Amino acid sequence: MSSTRPPSPYDFLPQVPSFPVTSTDIADGQTLSKPQVSGVFGAGGEDVSPQLAWSGFPRETQSFAVTCFDPDAPTGSGFWHWAIASLPADITELPTGAGSPGATLPAGAVMMAGDAGAKQYIGAAPPAGHGPHRYFFVVHALSVESLDVNGDTRPGLLGFQMFGTTLARGMITPIYEA
């Protein structure tokens, strides 16, 4: 079953400048590899978050948030796979596996529970025959040092708190199809 895909969720937010995000593990428009696919949801993957690096963000950036969102999930509200907030402004890279349970994040950073309820990266697992899904890996440059979030805060509330504090964002959008 193939369906029309919704627009980018970022099309509905105020426009902000962009900056480059790179990865040794994923690429824009390319299919996710086995490590970034879900094992938790039985898709044969490993639930390993990709390496991400960024540069060229505004000088006034005081912190970053990193998110992964699938707007094509058949839920009516998409699916949040990963969210980290309050990364210090001097952090410009997350290594492969930074979203794993027990991974050490920089002081002050918070990994939140995504839509699967786990405080970790959950890989791609779209339903078979649903067509390719897009996975928006986004680094948000923020004008505040930290947000009022903790590990139990859901990514939707993180998005609300980032509204008005986002100076710029960069993204990589790979795809995956079962």
N, C-alpha and C positions, 0 to 999 in steps of 0.2 A: 504494500500500500504506500504509494507516494503522495505527498501532500505539498501544498504551497508552503514555503518557509516564511516565517515572520521576518520582518526587517531586523537589523541589528538593534539590540536593546539600547545601545548608546545613541541611536538616532533620536531618541525621545528626551535626551538630557541636554542641558545647555552645551553648546559647542565650546570646546576648549582646545588649546594647541595639543599637538601630538609629539611624541618623542620615540626614538627607536628602542625596540625590545628585541633581543636576539636570544637564540637558544641553540645548544648543541644537540638537543633531543627532539625538538619539534620545529615545524616550519609552516608558515602561512599557506593555507590551502592544501597542505599535504596530509596524507593519512597518518593518524597516530600509530606508533609502534606498540608492540606487546607490553612493554613496561608501563605505558600510560593508559592502558586499557584496564578495565575493572576485573579483579579477582573476586572481590567481595560479592559482586552481583553475578558471578558465574560466567563472565565473558571470556575467560581464559587468559586474562592479563595479570598484572602484578601490582596495580595501584601505586606506582612510583611517580611522584611529581617530577616534571621536567626541570632541567636547569634553565634559569632565566637570568638575563643580564640587561641592564638599561643604562642609558646615558642621554645627555642633551635635554634634560628636564630643567624647569625654571630654577634659577639660583635661589629664589625665596622658598623653595620646597623645604618643609620641616619634618615630613615623614612620608612613608609610602604605605599603600595597601596593595595586596596582590589577590586577585580573584580568578576563578574559573567558573564560567556559566555556560550552560547548554540551553539556548532558547527554543530548541526544536524538540525537547522532551515532551511526550504526550501527557502533560499534566495540567495544562491551562496556565501554568505559571513558570514554566521552564524548570531547570534543575541546577542548583548550586553544588559544584563538585569540590570547591576548595576556597578558603578565605583566610588571609592573614592580614592583620591590621597593626598599626603603630610600629612599623619598621623604621628605625632611625634613618635620617636623611643621608647618613654617610654609608649606608648599605646599598650597593648597586648591583648585587647579584645574589641569587639563591642557588645553591648547588642541587644537583639531581638528588631526589629523596628528601628535600627539606620539608615536605608535607607528610612524611612518615610518622606513625605513632612513636613518640619518644625522641623525635629529632630535636636537636638543640637549635633554637632560634636566637637571634640577637636579643640582648637585654631589652625588655619593654615590649617586644613583639608578642602578639597574641594570635594563636591559631584557633579559629572558631569551628563549631560543628556545622557542617553543610547539611543539605537536605537528606542525606542518608543517616544523619544523627551522629556521625563520627567526627572527632576532631582530628581529621587527617585528609589527605587528598584521596578522593575516590575516582577511579578511572572511568573511561567511556564504556557504556553498556547500553546502546540504543536497542530497542526491540527489533528483531529480525523483520526485514521487509518494510521498514519504516523510512528507508532512504537515508542518505548521509546526514549526520548531525554535525553542527558547528560547535566548537569549543572555544569560547572567548577567554584566552589567558590575558588578563589585563593588569598592568601596573599603573596605579593611580598616584600621582604626585599631589600631596596635600599641603595646605597652608597652616596646619596645626601639628604640634608635636605628637599628639595622641588623640584618640577618639574614646568616647565613653563606652567601651566594649570589653567583654571578657570572653572566655572560652565557650560560654553558653549562649552568647549573642548570635543570632542567626544572620546570615549574609544579607538578607533583605533589609534588616535594620541597619547594618553597616552601610549599605547603599544610601539609605536615608540620611545617615550621619555624614556621609561624604558629600552629599548634595550641598553646594555652596562653599565647600572647602577644597574642591578639586581644582587644582591649577592647570593640570595637563594630564594626559593619559597616553600610554602606548600599549599596543596589543599585538598578539599573534593569534591567528584563528585557524587551527588545523581542523580536520574533519575525521569522522569515523562512521563506518556503516557495518552492521552485523551481517 
